[in-house]
């Protein structure tokens, strides 16, 4: 039985989209499940912090918390902070941009309702939902990283690098996470795969990707860091 879903939103210089994504999260109907929204502002240099504060002031009836990092530490570090502060039975990661649709939270919760899943990945590479057509080499890179990760974890994921990861809180809070940047994805996947008798599921999601002009931050250097993290957390930890 899930009483509360903790929605963790890391944000860094997202003044163009943060209010819209918060509006979408607020409007999502989870039935009897309460929402705990934890926004971790990673020392943004634009108006992200002020927009969030104004939003919270205008939604006094909602369970929203803002955590401000004193210095910019990276997406992974922001997620560590959000995970540590979550109080719901499950958490889900929601990027502050508009690439992922919060209306699909219930899709990710279905394996929990039906099979008592511990972890659910939202895959951009399965299902029939809409996907914005963007970068060929990004797709090849994501599939390669997933393949490499699967070789070591013995999982059959289709999208290890996805933002949408729904996780049982009492499991993820016991895992010692180290990566402060985009290495979070391969690290958490490697460490979740080693949890005894863990039940991991995957569901298809839509994807409304951004171009670099629209604010996309990940680049080829992050791909090489992901390869390093796959080896590090599967072979040497």
C-alpha positions as CSV (number, residue, x, y, z in Angstrom):
1,X,0.0,0.0,0.0
2,X,1.5,3.3,-1.1
3,X,0.4,6.4,0.9
4,X,2.9,8.9,-0.4
5,X,5.1,9.1,-3.6
6,X,8.1,11.3,-3.2
7,X,8.9,13.2,-6.4
8,X,12.5,14.4,-6.5
9,X,13.2,17.3,-8.9
10,X,16.9,18.3,-9.4
11,X,17.1,21.8,-10.9
12,X,20.0,23.8,-12.3
13,X,19.3,26.9,-14.4
14,X,15.8,25.8,-15.4
15,X,14.1,29.2,-15.2
16,X,12.4,28.6,-18.6
17,X,10.7,25.3,-17.7
18,X,10.6,24.9,-13.9
19,X,7.2,26.5,-13.3
20,X,5.6,24.5,-16.2
21,X,6.9,21.2,-14.9
22,X,5.7,22.0,-11.4
23,X,2.3,22.8,-12.7
24,X,2.2,19.4,-14.5
25,X,3.3,17.6,-11.3
26,X,0.7,19.3,-9.2
27,X,-2.1,18.4,-11.7
28,X,-1.2,14.7,-11.8
29,X,-4.0,12.7,-10.2
30,X,-2.6,9.7,-8.3
31,X,-5.9,8.8,-6.7
32,X,-5.4,8.1,-3.0
33,X,-1.6,8.5,-3.2
34,X,-0.3,11.7,-1.7
35,X,2.5,13.6,-3.4
36,X,5.6,14.8,-1.7
37,X,7.5,17.2,-4.0
38,X,11.2,17.7,-3.2
39,X,13.0,20.3,-5.4
40,X,16.8,20.4,-5.0
41,X,18.1,23.7,-6.5
42,X,21.7,23.0,-7.4
43,X,22.9,26.6,-6.8
44,X,21.3,27.9,-10.0
45,X,22.7,31.2,-11.4
46,X,19.4,32.3,-13.0
47,X,15.9,32.9,-11.5
48,X,15.2,29.2,-10.9
49,X,15.2,29.6,-7.1
50,X,13.0,32.7,-7.1
51,X,10.5,31.1,-9.4
52,X,10.3,28.0,-7.2
53,X,9.8,30.1,-4.1
54,X,7.0,32.1,-5.7
55,X,5.4,28.8,-6.8
56,X,5.5,27.4,-3.3
57,X,4.0,30.6,-1.9
58,X,1.1,30.2,-4.3
59,X,0.5,26.5,-3.4
60,X,0.3,26.5,0.3
61,X,-1.9,23.4,0.4
62,X,0.7,21.3,-1.4
63,X,3.5,19.3,0.1
64,X,6.4,21.0,-1.6
65,X,9.9,21.4,-0.2
66,X,12.8,23.4,-1.6
67,X,16.3,22.4,-0.8
68,X,19.1,24.8,-1.9
69,X,22.6,23.5,-2.4
70,X,25.2,26.1,-1.2
71,X,27.3,25.4,-4.3
72,X,26.8,23.7,-7.6
73,X,27.6,20.0,-7.1
74,X,25.9,18.2,-10.1
75,X,22.7,16.3,-10.8
76,X,23.8,13.2,-8.9
77,X,24.6,15.2,-5.7
78,X,21.2,16.9,-6.0
79,X,19.5,13.5,-6.2
80,X,21.5,12.2,-3.2
81,X,20.1,15.1,-1.2
82,X,16.5,14.5,-2.4
83,X,16.7,10.8,-1.7
84,X,18.0,11.4,1.8
85,X,15.0,13.7,2.5
86,X,12.3,11.6,1.0
87,X,9.6,10.2,3.4
88,X,7.2,8.5,0.9
89,X,7.2,4.7,0.4
90,X,8.5,5.2,-3.1
91,X,10.4,7.9,-4.9
92,X,10.5,8.9,-8.5
93,X,13.0,11.2,-10.2
94,X,11.6,14.0,-12.4
95,X,13.9,16.2,-14.4
96,X,13.1,19.9,-14.2
97,X,12.9,20.3,-18.0
98,X,9.9,19.1,-20.1
99,X,11.5,15.9,-21.6
100,X,9.4,13.6,-19.5
101,X,5.7,13.7,-18.9
102,X,4.5,13.5,-15.2
103,X,1.1,12.2,-16.4
104,X,2.9,8.8,-16.8
105,X,3.6,8.4,-13.1
106,X,0.7,6.0,-12.9
107,X,2.2,3.9,-15.7
108,X,5.3,3.5,-13.7
109,X,3.3,2.6,-10.6
110,X,1.4,-0.2,-12.3
111,X,4.1,-2.9,-11.7
112,X,4.0,-1.8,-8.0
113,X,0.2,-2.3,-7.8
114,X,0.2,-5.6,-9.8
115,X,3.5,-7.2,-8.8
116,X,4.8,-5.4,-5.8
117,X,7.8,-4.1,-7.8
118,X,10.7,-2.6,-6.0
119,X,12.1,-0.6,-8.9
120,X,10.5,0.5,-12.2
121,X,12.5,2.0,-15.1
122,X,10.7,4.1,-17.7
123,X,12.1,3.2,-21.1
124,X,12.2,5.6,-24.0
125,X,13.0,2.6,-26.3
126,X,9.9,0.4,-25.8
127,X,6.2,0.9,-26.2
128,X,4.2,3.0,-28.7
129,X,4.1,6.4,-27.0
130,X,5.5,9.5,-28.8
131,X,9.2,10.2,-29.0
132,X,10.7,13.3,-30.4
133,X,13.2,12.6,-33.2
134,X,16.5,14.2,-32.4
135,X,20.1,12.8,-32.3
136,X,21.1,9.5,-34.0
137,X,24.4,9.2,-32.1
138,X,22.7,9.9,-28.7
139,X,20.4,7.0,-29.4
140,X,23.3,4.7,-30.4
141,X,25.3,5.9,-27.3
142,X,22.4,5.3,-24.9
143,X,21.8,1.8,-26.4
144,X,25.5,1.0,-26.1
145,X,25.7,2.1,-22.5
146,X,22.6,0.1,-21.6
147,X,24.1,-3.0,-23.4
148,X,27.4,-2.6,-21.6
149,X,25.7,-2.1,-18.2
150,X,23.5,-5.2,-18.8
151,X,26.6,-7.3,-19.5
152,X,27.8,-6.8,-16.0
153,X,24.5,-6.5,-14.1
154,X,22.8,-9.4,-15.9
155,X,19.7,-7.3,-16.3
156,X,17.8,-7.0,-19.6
157,X,17.0,-3.3,-19.5
158,X,16.4,-1.3,-22.7
159,X,17.1,2.1,-21.2
160,X,19.5,2.3,-18.3
161,X,20.1,6.0,-18.8
162,X,16.5,7.0,-18.4
163,X,15.6,9.8,-15.9
164,X,12.4,8.0,-14.9
165,X,13.4,5.6,-12.1
166,X,10.7,4.7,-9.5
167,X,12.3,3.1,-6.5
168,X,11.3,1.8,-3.1
169,X,12.5,4.4,-0.7
170,X,13.8,2.0,2.0
171,X,16.0,0.3,-0.6
172,X,17.5,3.3,-2.3
173,X,18.2,5.1,1.0
174,X,20.3,2.2,2.2
175,X,22.6,2.3,-0.9
176,X,25.8,4.3,-0.6
177,X,25.7,6.5,-3.7
178,X,28.9,8.4,-4.7
179,X,28.5,9.9,-8.2
180,X,27.7,13.6,-8.1
181,X,27.1,14.1,-11.8
182,X,25.6,12.1,-14.7
183,X,27.4,8.9,-13.5
184,X,24.4,8.5,-11.1
185,X,22.5,6.3,-13.7
186,X,25.1,3.5,-14.2
187,X,26.1,3.6,-10.5
188,X,22.5,3.2,-9.2
189,X,21.7,0.5,-11.7
190,X,24.8,-1.5,-10.8
191,X,24.1,-1.2,-7.1
192,X,20.3,-1.9,-7.4
193,X,21.1,-5.0,-9.4
194,X,23.0,-6.5,-6.4
195,X,20.2,-6.1,-3.9
196,X,19.0,-9.6,-2.9
197,X,15.8,-10.7,-4.6
198,X,15.0,-7.2,-5.9
199,X,12.1,-7.0,-8.3
200,X,13.0,-4.6,-11.2
201,X,10.4,-3.8,-14.0
202,X,10.4,-1.6,-17.0
203,X,7.6,0.2,-18.8
204,X,7.5,2.2,-22.0
205,X,7.2,6.0,-21.7
206,X,7.1,9.0,-24.0
207,X,10.0,11.3,-24.5
208,X,10.0,15.0,-25.6
209,X,13.8,15.6,-25.9
210,X,15.5,19.0,-26.0
211,X,18.1,20.2,-28.4
212,X,21.2,21.9,-27.0
213,X,19.8,25.3,-27.9
214,X,16.8,24.4,-25.8
215,X,18.9,23.7,-22.8
216,X,20.1,20.1,-23.0
217,X,23.2,19.6,-20.8
218,X,24.5,16.1,-21.3
219,X,27.3,15.7,-23.9
220,X,29.9,13.2,-25.2
221,X,32.1,13.6,-22.1
222,X,29.3,12.3,-19.9
223,X,29.1,9.3,-22.2
224,X,32.8,8.4,-21.4
225,X,32.2,9.0,-17.7
226,X,29.2,6.6,-17.9
227,X,31.5,3.9,-19.4
228,X,34.0,4.5,-16.5
229,X,31.2,4.2,-14.0
230,X,29.9,1.0,-15.5
231,X,33.3,-0.6,-15.0
232,X,34.0,1.0,-11.7
233,X,30.7,0.0,-9.9
234,X,30.4,-3.4,-11.5
235,X,33.9,-4.6,-11.3
236,X,35.8,-2.7,-8.6
237,X,33.1,-2.1,-6.0
